[in-house]
Amino acid sequence: MDLKPHRIGYWLTPKFEDEELFRRQLKEVCEIYKKAIHWHTQNIHVVSLNEMTGIQALERIAPSLPMKPRKIELREFEYIRHGTLSLIASFMVATGEVIPSIGSTRTEADIVAHLHTVFNEPPKISGFSSWIN
C-alpha cells in the first residue's frame, strides 16, 4: 500500500566533458548572484533569462470542482486544445521579479523584443497582462 505509481521524481545525470570547467563556471555564476543586490543599489541589474517552448494551451470543457473538507479538487478530464505557446521569462535576481513574454513563436525577433521590454520599459506592477504579446 506504500507504492504510489502516480508520483514520479526526476533527476539529471550531468554529462560534462570538463567537470572542473563546469565547477568554475558554476562558482562564477553563484558569485554574480550574491553581488546582485549590492549592484542593484548602483543601478546595475543581474538578469537571468530562460525559455520554455511547446506549452500546451488547454481549456477544460467544464470548471473544476473546488476542494472541500476531506475531498480533493476535481478537474474535468476532457479539454479543448488551443495549440502551443512559448514562454520567454527574465528573472531579476536582486528583486525576484519575473518578466514574462508569451507568444506563439520563439524566434530571434521574439528574444530581441523580450530583451527590449526588459531593458527599456519599466515593469507594470499591476500584473502580467501587459507583458503578454
C-alpha positions as a Python dict, from the first residue, in 0.01 Angstrom:
ca = {
    (1, 'M'): (0, 0, 0),
    (2, 'D'): (301, 234, 24),
    (3, 'L'): (352, 225, -355),
    (4, 'K'): (237, 543, -533),
    (5, 'P'): (269, 485, -908),
    (6, 'H'): (108, 822, -983),
    (7, 'R'): (403, 1006, -824),
    (8, 'I'): (727, 1030, -1018),
    (9, 'G'): (1055, 1203, -938),
    (10, 'Y'): (1318, 1308, -1191),
    (11, 'W'): (1692, 1353, -1177),
    (12, 'L'): (1952, 1470, -1421),
    (13, 'T'): (2275, 1284, -1472),
    (14, 'P'): (2520, 1557, -1574),
    (15, 'K'): (2728, 1490, -1883),
    (16, 'F'): (3021, 1728, -1860),
    (17, 'E'): (3330, 1680, -2068),
    (18, 'D'): (3525, 1907, -1835),
    (19, 'E'): (3395, 1879, -1479),
    (20, 'E'): (3648, 2133, -1348),
    (21, 'L'): (3544, 2393, -1606),
    (22, 'F'): (3180, 2340, -1508),
    (23, 'R'): (3261, 2389, -1139),
    (24, 'R'): (3449, 2714, -1211),
    (25, 'Q'): (3161, 2847, -1420),
    (26, 'L'): (2907, 2747, -1156),
    (27, 'K'): (3108, 2925, -888),
    (28, 'E'): (3129, 3238, -1105),
    (29, 'V'): (2752, 3246, -1158),
    (30, 'C'): (2689, 3199, -785),
    (31, 'E'): (2928, 3486, -704),
    (32, 'I'): (2746, 3714, -950),
    (33, 'Y'): (2409, 3622, -794),
    (34, 'K'): (2548, 3701, -447),
    (35, 'K'): (2650, 4050, -563),
    (36, 'A'): (2321, 4120, -742),
    (37, 'I'): (2152, 4308, -455),
    (38, 'H'): (2454, 4532, -398),
    (39, 'W'): (2482, 4606, -771),
    (40, 'H'): (2108, 4676, -786),
    (41, 'T'): (2160, 4971, -549),
    (42, 'Q'): (2409, 5105, -808),
    (43, 'N'): (2157, 5062, -1093),
    (44, 'I'): (2339, 4754, -1228),
    (45, 'H'): (2097, 4468, -1282),
    (46, 'V'): (2162, 4094, -1298),
    (47, 'V'): (1904, 3923, -1519),
    (48, 'S'): (1859, 3552, -1580),
    (49, 'L'): (1671, 3463, -1899),
    (50, 'N'): (1511, 3130, -1978),
    (51, 'E'): (1257, 2992, -2219),
    (52, 'M'): (1003, 2715, -2229),
    (53, 'T'): (862, 2608, -2561),
    (54, 'G'): (574, 2385, -2653),
    (55, 'I'): (346, 2471, -2361),
    (56, 'Q'): (5, 2328, -2435),
    (57, 'A'): (-273, 2587, -2421),
    (58, 'L'): (-557, 2380, -2277),
    (59, 'E'): (-907, 2478, -2180),
    (60, 'R'): (-1114, 2241, -1967),
    (61, 'I'): (-1465, 2184, -2101),
    (62, 'A'): (-1612, 2231, -1752),
    (63, 'P'): (-1494, 2422, -1445),
    (64, 'S'): (-1307, 2237, -1172),
    (65, 'L'): (-1494, 2144, -857),
    (66, 'P'): (-1329, 2307, -555),
    (67, 'M'): (-1180, 2108, -272),
    (68, 'K'): (-1386, 2060, 41),
    (69, 'P'): (-1302, 1916, 379),
    (70, 'R'): (-1178, 1559, 323),
    (71, 'K'): (-1224, 1594, -57),
    (72, 'I'): (-968, 1686, -320),
    (73, 'E'): (-1025, 1931, -604),
    (74, 'L'): (-1178, 1760, -906),
    (75, 'R'): (-1068, 1863, -1254),
    (76, 'E'): (-1256, 1781, -1574),
    (77, 'F'): (-1076, 1515, -1774),
    (78, 'E'): (-1169, 1646, -2120),
    (79, 'Y'): (-1023, 1962, -2264),
    (80, 'I'): (-1008, 2175, -2577),
    (81, 'R'): (-658, 2214, -2720),
    (82, 'H'): (-565, 2561, -2842),
    (83, 'G'): (-220, 2477, -2981),
    (84, 'T'): (107, 2554, -2810),
    (85, 'L'): (271, 2865, -2672),
    (86, 'S'): (626, 2967, -2591),
    (87, 'L'): (731, 3140, -2272),
    (88, 'I'): (1036, 3365, -2252),
    (89, 'A'): (1098, 3488, -1899),
    (90, 'S'): (1356, 3709, -1734),
    (91, 'F'): (1426, 3682, -1362),
    (92, 'M'): (1554, 3999, -1198),
    (93, 'V'): (1791, 3838, -948),
    (94, 'A'): (1802, 4123, -694),
    (95, 'T'): (1428, 4183, -674),
    (96, 'G'): (1281, 3843, -758),
    (97, 'E'): (1062, 4000, -1027),
    (98, 'V'): (977, 3778, -1323),
    (99, 'I'): (908, 3945, -1657),
    (100, 'P'): (733, 3702, -1894),
    (101, 'S'): (662, 3716, -2267),
    (102, 'I'): (415, 3463, -2403),
    (103, 'G'): (365, 3410, -2773),
    (104, 'S'): (306, 3153, -3043),
    (105, 'T'): (669, 3156, -3161),
    (106, 'R'): (1019, 3165, -3017),
    (107, 'T'): (1235, 3332, -3279),
    (108, 'E'): (1537, 3561, -3259),
    (109, 'A'): (1296, 3852, -3310),
    (110, 'D'): (1089, 3730, -3012),
    (111, 'I'): (1400, 3720, -2790),
    (112, 'V'): (1508, 4067, -2906),
    (113, 'A'): (1158, 4208, -2839),
    (114, 'H'): (1160, 4048, -2493),
    (115, 'L'): (1502, 4194, -2411),
    (116, 'H'): (1388, 4534, -2536),
    (117, 'T'): (1095, 4513, -2294),
    (118, 'V'): (1318, 4405, -2005),
    (119, 'F'): (1577, 4676, -2051),
    (120, 'N'): (1381, 4970, -2193),
    (121, 'E'): (1034, 4968, -2042),
    (122, 'P'): (952, 4991, -1671),
    (123, 'P'): (753, 4690, -1549),
    (124, 'K'): (383, 4726, -1489),
    (125, 'I'): (333, 4649, -1121),
    (126, 'S'): (-38, 4574, -1170),
    (127, 'G'): (15, 4233, -1329),
    (128, 'F'): (143, 4021, -1612),
    (129, 'S'): (-121, 4106, -1872),
    (130, 'S'): (84, 4395, -2008),
    (131, 'W'): (379, 4161, -2076),
    (132, 'I'): (186, 3911, -2287),
    (133, 'N'): (240, 3951, -2664),
}
